Amino acid sequence: MTILLGLFAALAWGIHDILVRWVSQKSNIFSALFLVLLFGLICQIAIVAVRGEFTTIPLAATGTIIAAGIAYAIAGIAIYKAFEIGPVQLVAPIVATYAIVSILLGVLQGDALTLLQIVAVICVFAGLYIVVSLANSSDDDASNGSRLHAILWASLASIGFAATFGIGQTMVQYGPELMTILATRVVALAVLIPVMLFLGAPLFAAFGQWRILGAMGALDALALTCVLVAGNMPNASYASLAASLFGMVTILLAWIFLRERMTPLQWIGVTITFVGVAYLGGQ
């Protein structure tokens, strides 16, 4: 059951990210992100209500939730910008390396790396090198400058998601996971709105695509719920391992539906990357 929940989360997040790529080419990315977070918040409220987990959050959790919300908002902006600029085959593997960032943050805090973790990290970097170098040589539709910007935004998204999940792990001590995640979404929206007003981005510019954006919010909320529910089951790490493959799902969908070109060597690089990510995601 934990593996099935993780695989469903990977499928949901994979579909979500391919829709991010599609929406980012059609709409104002800030407006799209705002509406996805808003619809996701509505779905999260519904899930919390069904599970009967509405509770007050202790004041001691406020700082942690604000930090997680800021990191989540930064990660959301970064991933939308990355998919707006670069192809899925380049962006998705980099975003998925949040598992490596989490491991490295643990090392800075005194955790020791096992031999298998070191091998997995090397696999991820080797796979990324193949993916990035081949994307530079084969993607004729983008300039070197735009590819670099896509890499930088995808890297920022990876760091943002690692920070969000890392901070989120400390929030569970304050109450039900779904309630703290709901509060994190509220903070993310509160961070995003002033940024949009400062940039002059209209909040509802993408409302014409509300069906797709609503589906994206629901997919994100359901995927997160699956991972959290699996966390209370035996072998919970299996769910995290399976869910970490969402980037591979995104790349497959881009290859099928967006007709993004993939050479055999690119497939090898992507596979090596996600083998490493999957192992680290289950740690």
C-alpha positions in Angstrom: 0.0 0.0 0.0 2.8 2.4 0.8 4.4 1.8 -2.6 1.0 2.3 -4.4 0.5 5.5 -2.5 3.9 6.7 -3.5 3.4 5.7 -7.2 0.1 7.6 -7.2 1.8 10.6 -5.8 4.5 10.3 -8.5 1.8 10.1 -11.2 -0.1 13.1 -9.8 3.0 15.2 -9.5 4.3 14.1 -12.9 1.0 15.2 -14.5 1.0 18.4 -12.5 4.5 19.3 -13.7 3.7 18.6 -17.4 0.7 20.9 -17.0 3.0 23.5 -15.5 5.1 23.3 -18.7 2.0 23.7 -20.8 0.4 26.5 -18.8 3.7 28.4 -18.5 3.6 28.7 -22.3 0.0 30.0 -22.4 -0.5 32.2 -19.4 1.1 34.6 -16.9 3.1 32.3 -14.7 2.5 34.2 -11.5 -1.3 34.3 -12.1 -1.2 30.5 -12.9 0.8 29.8 -9.8 -1.6 31.9 -7.6 -4.6 30.1 -8.9 -3.0 26.6 -8.5 -2.1 27.4 -4.9 -5.6 28.8 -4.3 -7.3 25.7 -5.8 -4.9 23.5 -4.0 -5.7 25.2 -0.7 -9.4 24.7 -1.3 -8.8 20.9 -1.9 -6.5 20.8 1.1 -9.3 22.3 3.3 -11.7 19.7 1.9 -9.3 16.8 2.7 -8.7 18.1 6.2 -12.5 18.4 6.8 -13.1 14.9 5.5 -10.4 13.5 7.8 -11.6 15.6 10.7 -8.2 17.1 11.4 -9.2 20.7 12.0 -7.2 21.8 15.0 -5.5 24.9 16.3 -1.8 25.3 15.6 0.4 26.2 18.6 2.0 29.6 18.5 5.4 27.9 18.7 4.9 26.5 15.2 4.3 30.0 13.7 8.0 30.6 12.8 8.4 27.2 11.2 5.3 27.4 9.2 6.2 30.9 7.9 9.7 29.6 6.9 8.2 26.6 5.1 5.6 28.9 3.3 8.3 31.3 2.1 10.4 28.4 0.8 7.4 26.8 -0.9 6.5 30.1 -2.6 10.1 30.5 -3.8 10.1 26.9 -5.1 6.8 27.4 -6.9 7.9 30.6 -8.6 11.2 29.0 -9.6 9.7 25.8 -11.1 7.2 27.8 -13.1 10.0 30.0 -14.4 12.2 27.0 -15.2 9.4 25.3 -17.2 8.6 28.5 -19.0 12.2 28.8 -20.3 13.5 25.2 -20.6 12.4 21.9 -21.9 11.1 19.2 -19.5 14.0 16.9 -20.3 16.4 19.5 -18.8 14.3 21.0 -16.0 12.6 17.9 -14.5 15.8 16.0 -13.5 17.3 19.1 -11.9 14.2 19.9 -9.9 14.1 16.2 -8.7 17.5 16.6 -7.1 15.9 18.1 -4.0 16.7 14.7 -2.4 20.4 15.4 -2.8 20.0 18.9 -1.4 18.2 17.4 1.7 21.0 14.8 2.1 23.7 17.6 1.8 21.9 19.7 4.4 21.9 16.7 6.7 25.7 16.3 6.2 26.2 20.0 7.2 24.3 19.2 10.4 26.6 16.3 11.2 25.0 13.3 9.4 27.3 10.8 7.9 26.9 9.6 4.3 26.8 5.8 3.7 28.7 4.3 0.8 25.4 3.6 -1.0 24.3 7.2 -0.6 27.7 8.4 -2.0 27.2 6.2 -5.0 23.7 7.4 -5.5 24.9 11.1 -5.3 27.5 10.3 -7.9 24.9 8.6 -10.1 22.7 11.7 -9.9 25.5 14.1 -10.9 26.7 11.8 -13.7 23.2 11.5 -15.1 22.6 15.2 -14.8 25.9 15.9 -16.7 24.7 13.7 -19.5 21.2 15.3 -19.6 22.5 18.9 -19.5 25.4 18.4 -22.0 23.1 16.6 -24.5 20.4 19.2 -24.0 22.9 21.9 -24.8 23.8 20.1 -28.1 20.4 18.9 -29.2 17.9 21.5 -28.2 17.9 23.8 -31.2 14.9 25.8 -30.0 16.6 27.5 -27.1 19.8 29.6 -26.8 22.6 28.8 -24.4 21.5 31.8 -22.3 18.0 30.5 -21.9 19.2 27.0 -21.1 21.4 28.5 -18.4 18.5 30.5 -17.0 16.4 27.3 -17.0 19.1 25.4 -15.1 19.5 28.2 -12.5 15.7 28.4 -11.9 15.4 24.6 -11.7 18.3 24.6 -9.2 16.5 27.2 -7.1 13.3 25.2 -7.2 15.2 22.1 -6.1 16.7 24.0 -3.1 13.3 25.5 -2.3 11.5 22.2 -2.3 14.3 20.6 -0.2 14.0 23.5 2.3 10.2 23.1 2.3 10.2 19.4 3.0 13.1 19.7 5.5 11.3 22.3 7.5 8.0 20.4 7.1 9.6 17.4 8.8 10.0 19.6 11.9 6.4 20.8 11.8 4.8 17.4 12.5 5.7 17.8 16.2 3.2 20.6 16.4 0.1 18.8 15.2 -1.5 16.9 12.3 0.5 17.0 9.2 -2.4 18.1 6.9 -3.2 21.0 9.1 0.3 22.4 9.1 0.6 21.9 5.3 -2.6 23.8 4.9 -1.2 26.6 6.9 2.0 26.5 4.8 -0.1 27.0 1.7 -1.8 30.0 3.2 1.6 31.5 4.0 2.9 30.8 0.4 -0.1 32.6 -1.0 0.5 35.5 1.4 4.1 35.7 0.1 3.1 35.4 -3.5 0.4 38.1 -3.6 2.7 41.1 -2.6 5.3 39.8 -5.2 2.7 39.9 -7.9 1.4 43.3 -6.9 5.0 44.6 -6.9 5.6 43.2 -10.4 2.2 44.3 -11.7 1.1 40.8 -12.4 -2.7 40.5 -12.3 -4.0 37.9 -9.8 -6.6 36.4 -12.1 -5.0 36.8 -15.6 -5.0 33.0 -16.0 -8.6 32.4 -14.8 -9.6 31.5 -18.4 -7.8 28.2 -17.8 -9.4 27.6 -14.4 -10.3 24.0 -15.2 -6.6 23.0 -15.8 -5.3 25.1 -12.9 -8.0 23.6 -10.6 -6.9 20.1 -11.7 -3.3 21.0 -11.0 -4.1 22.2 -7.5 -6.1 19.1 -6.8 -3.3 16.8 -8.1 -0.7 18.6 -5.9 -3.0 18.3 -2.8 -3.8 14.7 -3.4 -0.1 13.7 -4.0 1.0 15.4 -0.8 -1.8 13.7 1.1 -0.8 10.3 -0.2 2.8 10.8 0.9 1.7 12.0 4.4 -0.8 9.2 4.8 1.8 6.7 3.8 4.1 8.2 6.5 2.0 6.5 9.2 2.3 3.1 7.6 5.0 0.4 7.9 7.9 0.9 5.5 6.9 4.6 4.9 10.2 5.2 3.1 8.9 3.1 0.2 6.3 5.8 -0.5 8.9 8.5 -0.6 11.1 6.4 -2.9 8.2 5.8 -5.3 7.0 9.4 -5.2 10.5 10.7 -6.0 10.1 9.3 -9.5 7.6 12.0 -10.4 10.2 13.7 -12.7 10.5 10.6 -14.8 6.7 10.6 -15.3 6.9 14.2 -16.4 9.7 13.4 -18.9 7.7 10.5 -20.3 4.6 12.6 -20.7 6.6 15.4 -22.4 8.0 12.8 -24.8 4.6 11.4 -25.6 2.4 14.5 -25.6 4.7 17.5 -26.2 6.9 15.6 -28.7 10.1 16.6 -27.0 13.0 14.8 -28.7 15.0 12.3 -26.6 18.1 10.5 -27.8 19.1 7.1 -26.4 21.9 8.7 -24.5 19.5 11.2 -23.0 17.3 8.4 -21.8 20.4 6.8 -20.2 21.3 10.0 -18.4 17.7 10.5 -17.2 17.5 6.9 -16.0 20.8 7.1 -14.1 19.7 10.4 -12.5 16.4 9.0 -11.3 17.8 5.7 -10.0 20.0 7.8 -7.7 17.1 10.1 -6.8 14.8 7.2 -6.1 17.4 5.6 -3.7 18.0 8.9 -1.9 14.3 9.7 -1.8 13.7 6.5 0.2 16.3 7.3 2.8 
